[in-house]
Amino acid sequence: MAAVETRNLTKIYRIYRKEPGLWSAVKGVIRRKYDEVRAADDVTFSIEEGEFVGFLGPNGAGKTTVLKMLSGLLNPSGGEARVLGFVPWERKNELKRQFSLLLGQKNALWWDLPARESMELNRAIYGIDRADFNRIVGGLSELLGVTDKLSVMVRELSLGERMKMELIAALLHAPRVLFLDEPTIGLDVTSAQKVREFLKQYNAGRQIVTMLTSHYMRDIEALCHRVILIDHGRILFDGPLQTIVDRFSTHKIVRFAFADATVRDFSAFGEITERTAQSVELKVPRAGVAEVCRAVLAHETVTDINVQDIPVEEVIRRLFAEAETGFPTRFSEF
């Protein structure tokens, strides 16, 4: 049995539609008009134990709604879901002790207390042995580099330090399933990298299910081999991230460095994305990379060549752009 499984999971919101004007406002008191918004629309997927899955989509795609249903915070309008064999919205204690939900834009720690005291409250709620608590907090805080911040008021911590404390609190009871909604939002490069390294190490060591939503593709590239793409509440793709890159990354970025300054026009070789006196960066069709390299080498003294794939962010943007034009069904054919 899969650790996390959904079948036709659906969430529909009724939203009051107010038309402009005083008379429309009066009519709205008597007879209101509502629009239906499908925040999740027949969402179906399964995740096995130990998987680290990226859950991607634009703002309003339905990512957080699905995570909240899987966490039991929302009741669905239709469909089914199981987390570790339990129906999440039944909110059974056996399930609550085996999963965690971390919302990057919501604080779970008490603002005016030191982080450790908030964790003490969690220890009491989950009935964690004192020795185990000290071992877990000590180990996780050392891994995240915040041991010296445990006694600092949460409101006085930096955003990165606060997020690390939130992670420790979420993992105190050793959950088997971890839902992460934008855990690196707003973090600086160093803090985000530290959190990514920690999550990768923790998932590999504990073999827990980790489901991650993020707008930062560095998070997804570093952590997730599998991604689920959702837009307008519907699943567009479920599979390896590399499959998307291979399908939609039709170009490569080729950078040439020259021994001397050059004034040559390189536009015939590809789209110029960056240019200096002694270098040029070209966007070249994948099939034409070898030919372009030969042509440039024949005319210039090249000291270095660097070939890279198009950034994954651009690939994902292109995929969702095609979905908007009405061609989402082919994504499922990979």
C-alpha positions as CSV (number, residue, x, y, z in Angstrom):
1,M,0.0,0.0,0.0
2,A,1.3,3.5,-0.9
3,A,2.1,5.8,2.0
4,V,0.1,8.7,0.4
5,E,-2.6,8.0,-2.1
6,T,-5.4,10.1,-3.6
7,R,-8.1,9.2,-6.1
8,N,-10.3,11.8,-7.8
9,L,-9.7,14.2,-4.9
10,T,-11.7,17.4,-5.4
11,K,-12.3,20.6,-3.6
12,I,-14.8,23.1,-4.8
13,Y,-15.3,26.6,-3.3
14,R,-18.4,28.7,-3.8
15,I,-17.4,32.4,-4.2
16,Y,-19.9,35.2,-4.0
17,R,-19.8,37.3,-7.2
18,K,-20.7,40.9,-6.5
19,E,-21.5,43.0,-9.5
20,P,-20.8,46.8,-9.4
21,G,-23.3,49.4,-8.5
22,L,-25.6,50.2,-5.6
23,W,-28.7,48.4,-7.1
24,S,-26.6,45.2,-7.6
25,A,-25.5,45.4,-4.0
26,V,-29.2,45.6,-2.9
27,K,-30.1,42.6,-5.1
28,G,-27.1,40.7,-3.7
29,V,-28.7,40.9,-0.2
30,I,-31.8,39.1,-1.5
31,R,-30.4,36.8,-4.1
32,R,-26.7,36.2,-4.3
33,K,-24.8,34.8,-7.3
34,Y,-22.0,32.4,-6.7
35,D,-19.2,31.1,-8.9
36,E,-17.6,27.7,-8.4
37,V,-13.9,27.4,-8.2
38,R,-12.3,24.0,-8.4
39,A,-9.2,24.4,-6.2
40,A,-8.5,20.7,-6.7
41,D,-10.1,18.8,-9.6
42,D,-10.0,14.9,-9.7
43,V,-6.4,14.8,-8.3
44,T,-5.0,11.3,-8.4
45,F,-1.5,10.2,-7.4
46,S,0.3,7.8,-5.1
47,I,3.6,8.2,-3.2
48,E,5.7,5.3,-1.9
49,E,7.6,5.3,1.4
50,G,10.9,7.1,1.2
51,E,10.0,9.2,-1.9
52,F,10.9,12.9,-2.1
53,V,8.3,14.4,-4.5
54,G,8.1,18.0,-5.8
55,F,4.6,19.4,-6.1
56,L,4.7,22.3,-8.6
57,G,2.3,24.8,-10.0
58,P,1.7,28.5,-10.4
59,N,0.0,30.6,-7.7
60,G,-3.6,29.4,-7.2
61,A,-2.9,26.1,-8.9
62,G,-4.2,24.1,-5.9
63,K,-1.0,22.9,-4.3
64,T,-1.6,24.2,-0.8
65,T,-5.3,23.1,-1.0
66,V,-4.2,19.5,-1.7
67,L,-1.7,19.5,1.1
68,K,-4.3,20.8,3.6
69,M,-6.7,18.0,2.6
70,L,-4.0,15.4,3.0
71,S,-3.3,17.0,6.5
72,G,-6.9,16.9,7.5
73,L,-7.3,20.7,7.7
74,L,-9.8,20.7,4.9
75,N,-12.6,18.4,4.0
76,P,-12.8,17.5,0.3
77,S,-15.9,18.0,-1.9
78,G,-15.3,14.6,-3.4
79,G,-12.8,11.8,-4.0
80,E,-10.7,9.8,-1.6
81,A,-7.3,10.0,0.1
82,R,-5.3,7.8,2.4
83,V,-2.2,8.8,4.4
84,L,-0.5,5.9,6.0
85,G,-3.8,4.0,5.6
86,F,-5.8,6.7,7.4
87,V,-8.4,9.1,6.0
88,P,-6.8,12.4,6.9
89,W,-10.0,14.5,7.5
90,E,-11.1,12.0,10.1
91,R,-8.3,13.4,12.1
92,K,-7.4,10.3,14.1
93,N,-4.7,10.6,16.7
94,E,-2.8,7.7,15.2
95,L,-2.3,9.7,12.0
96,K,-1.6,13.0,13.7
97,R,1.4,11.4,15.5
98,Q,2.9,10.3,12.2
99,F,2.9,13.3,9.9
100,S,3.9,17.0,9.9
101,L,2.8,20.0,7.8
102,L,5.1,22.9,7.6
103,L,3.7,26.1,5.9
104,G,6.6,28.4,5.0
105,Q,4.3,31.5,5.3
106,K,2.7,30.5,8.7
107,N,4.4,30.5,12.1
108,A,4.0,27.4,14.2
109,L,6.2,28.6,17.1
110,W,5.1,31.1,19.8
111,W,6.3,34.5,18.8
112,D,7.2,35.8,22.3
113,L,8.8,32.6,23.6
114,P,12.2,31.2,23.0
115,A,12.1,28.5,20.4
116,R,13.0,25.7,22.8
117,E,10.0,26.5,25.0
118,S,7.7,26.1,22.0
119,M,9.4,22.8,21.4
120,E,8.8,21.9,25.0
121,L,5.1,22.4,24.4
122,N,5.2,20.0,21.4
123,R,7.1,17.5,23.5
124,A,4.3,17.5,26.1
125,I,1.6,17.3,23.4
126,Y,3.3,14.3,21.7
127,G,4.4,12.7,24.9
128,I,8.0,12.5,23.9
129,D,10.5,11.2,26.5
130,R,12.8,13.9,27.9
131,A,15.9,12.1,26.9
132,D,14.7,11.5,23.4
133,F,13.6,15.2,23.2
134,N,17.0,16.4,24.2
135,R,18.7,14.1,21.8
136,I,16.5,15.0,18.8
137,V,16.7,18.8,19.5
138,G,20.4,18.6,20.0
139,G,21.0,16.6,16.9
140,L,18.8,18.6,14.6
141,S,19.9,22.0,15.8
142,E,23.5,21.0,15.3
143,L,22.8,19.8,11.8
144,L,21.1,23.2,11.0
145,G,23.6,25.3,12.8
146,V,21.2,26.9,15.3
147,T,22.2,25.4,18.6
148,D,23.1,28.8,20.0
149,K,19.7,30.2,19.0
150,L,17.4,27.9,20.9
151,S,17.0,30.3,23.9
152,V,16.4,33.3,21.7
153,M,12.9,34.8,21.4
154,V,11.3,33.6,18.1
155,R,10.5,37.2,17.2
156,E,14.2,38.1,17.5
157,L,15.4,35.4,15.1
158,S,16.2,36.0,11.5
159,L,13.9,34.5,8.9
160,G,16.4,31.8,8.1
161,E,16.9,30.9,11.8
162,R,13.1,30.9,12.4
163,M,12.5,28.5,9.5
164,K,15.2,26.1,10.8
165,M,13.5,26.2,14.2
166,E,10.1,25.5,12.5
167,L,11.7,22.4,10.9
168,I,13.0,21.1,14.2
169,A,9.6,21.5,15.8
170,A,8.0,19.7,12.8
171,L,10.3,16.8,13.1
172,L,10.3,16.4,16.9
173,H,7.9,13.4,16.9
174,A,9.8,11.7,14.0
175,P,7.0,11.8,11.5
176,R,6.8,9.2,8.7
177,V,5.2,11.8,6.3
178,L,6.4,15.4,5.9
179,F,4.4,18.0,3.9
180,L,6.5,21.1,3.1
181,D,4.8,24.2,1.6
182,E,7.4,26.8,0.5
183,P,10.0,26.0,3.3
184,T,12.7,28.2,1.8
185,I,10.5,31.2,0.9
186,G,12.2,34.5,1.6
187,L,15.5,32.8,2.7
188,D,18.9,34.1,1.6
189,V,21.0,31.9,-0.6
190,T,23.1,30.5,2.3
191,S,20.1,29.6,4.5
192,A,18.2,28.1,1.7
193,Q,21.1,25.9,0.8
194,K,21.5,24.8,4.4
195,V,17.8,23.8,4.6
196,R,18.1,21.9,1.3
197,E,21.1,20.0,2.5
198,F,19.4,19.1,5.7
199,L,16.1,18.0,4.1
200,K,18.1,15.8,1.6
201,Q,20.1,14.2,4.4
202,Y,17.1,13.7,6.7
203,N,15.0,12.1,4.0
204,A,17.8,9.7,2.9
205,G,18.5,8.7,6.5
206,R,14.9,8.2,7.7
207,Q,13.3,7.2,4.4
208,I,10.2,9.3,5.2
209,V,7.7,10.5,2.6
210,T,8.5,14.1,1.8
211,M,6.2,16.2,-0.4
212,L,7.5,19.6,-1.3
213,T,6.0,22.7,-2.9
214,S,8.3,25.5,-3.9
215,H,8.6,28.3,-6.4
216,Y,12.4,28.0,-6.2
217,M,13.5,25.5,-8.8
218,R,16.8,25.1,-7.1
219,D,14.9,23.3,-4.3
220,I,13.3,21.0,-6.8
221,E,16.4,20.2,-8.8
222,A,18.4,19.5,-5.6
223,L,15.9,17.3,-3.8
224,C,13.3,15.8,-6.2
225,H,13.7,13.2,-8.9
226,R,9.9,13.0,-9.3
227,V,7.6,16.0,-9.8
228,I,3.8,16.3,-9.9
229,L,2.7,19.4,-11.9
230,I,-0.7,20.9,-11.1
231,D,-2.6,23.8,-12.7
232,H,-6.1,25.0,-12.2
233,G,-6.6,22.1,-9.8
234,R,-5.7,19.4,-12.3
235,I,-2.7,17.2,-12.5
236,L,-0.8,17.9,-15.8
237,F,2.2,15.6,-15.3
238,D,3.5,13.0,-12.8
239,G,6.9,11.6,-13.4
240,P,10.7,12.2,-13.4
241,L,11.8,15.8,-13.6
242,Q,14.3,14.9,-16.3
243,T,11.5,13.8,-18.6
244,I,10.1,17.3,-18.6
245,V,13.6,18.8,-19.2
246,D,14.2,16.4,-22.1
247,R,10.7,17.1,-23.7
248,F,10.6,20.9,-23.3
249,S,14.3,21.9,-23.2
250,T,14.7,22.3,-27.0
251,H,17.8,24.6,-26.7
252,K,21.1,24.7,-24.9
253,I,23.1,27.6,-23.7
254,V,26.6,27.7,-25.2
255,R,29.2,30.1,-23.8
256,F,32.5,30.9,-25.7
257,A,35.5,32.7,-24.1
258,F,38.0,34.2,-26.5
259,A,41.7,34.9,-26.2
260,D,41.3,38.5,-27.5
261,A,38.5,41.0,-27.9
262,T,36.2,40.3,-30.9
263,V,33.6,42.4,-32.7
264,R,32.2,39.5,-34.8
265,D,28.4,39.3,-35.2
266,F,27.4,36.0,-33.7
267,S,23.6,36.3,-34.3
268,A,23.8,33.9,-37.2
269,F,24.9,31.1,-34.8
270,G,22.0,31.5,-32.4
271,E,20.2,33.9,-30.0
272,I,22.7,36.1,-28.1
273,T,21.8,36.1,-24.5
274,E,24.9,37.7,-23.1
275,R,27.9,39.5,-24.7
276,T,31.2,41.0,-23.5
277,A,34.4,42.0,-25.3
278,Q,35.9,38.5,-24.9
279,S,32.9,36.2,-24.5
280,V,29.5,35.5,-25.9
281,E,26.6,33.3,-24.7
282,L,24.3,31.9,-27.3
283,K,20.9,30.0,-27.1
284,V,21.3,27.3,-29.7
285,P,18.9,24.5,-30.8
286,R,20.0,21.2,-29.2
287,A,20.6,19.5,-32.5
288,G,22.8,22.4,-33.7
289,V,25.3,22.7,-30.8
290,A,28.1,20.7,-32.5
291,E,27.7,22.6,-35.8
292,V,27.8,26.0,-34.0
293,C,30.9,25.0,-32.0
294,R,32.7,24.0,-35.2
295,A,31.8,27.2,-36.9
296,V,32.9,29.5,-34.1
297,L,36.2,27.5,-33.6
298,A,36.9,28.0,-37.3
299,H,36.7,31.8,-37.0
300,E,37.9,32.7,-33.5
301,T,40.6,31.8,-31.0
302,V,38.5,30.1,-28.3
303,T,40.0,29.6,-24.9
304,D,36.9,27.9,-23.3
305,I,33.5,26.4,-24.3
306,N,30.7,25.8,-21.8
307,V,27.5,24.0,-22.8
308,Q,24.5,24.0,-20.4
309,D,20.8,23.1,-20.4
310,I,18.2,25.8,-20.3
311,P,17.4,26.6,-16.7
312,V,14.6,24.4,-15.4
313,E,12.6,27.5,-14.4
314,E,12.3,28.4,-18.1
315,V,11.3,24.8,-19.0
316,I,8.5,24.8,-16.4
317,R,7.3,28.2,-17.5
318,R,7.0,26.9,-21.1
319,L,5.1,23.8,-20.0
320,F,2.5,25.8,-18.1
321,A,2.3,28.3,-21.0
322,E,1.4,25.4,-23.3
323,A,-1.1,24.2,-20.8
324,E,-2.8,27.6,-20.9
325,T,-3.2,27.4,-24.7
326,G,-5.2,24.2,-24.3
327,F,-2.8,21.3,-24.8
328,P,-2.4,19.8,-21.3
329,T,-3.4,16.3,-22.2
330,R,-0.2,15.3,-23.9
331,F,1.8,15.9,-20.7
332,S,0.3,12.6,-19.4
333,E,1.6,10.7,-22.4
334,F,5.2,10.8,-21.3
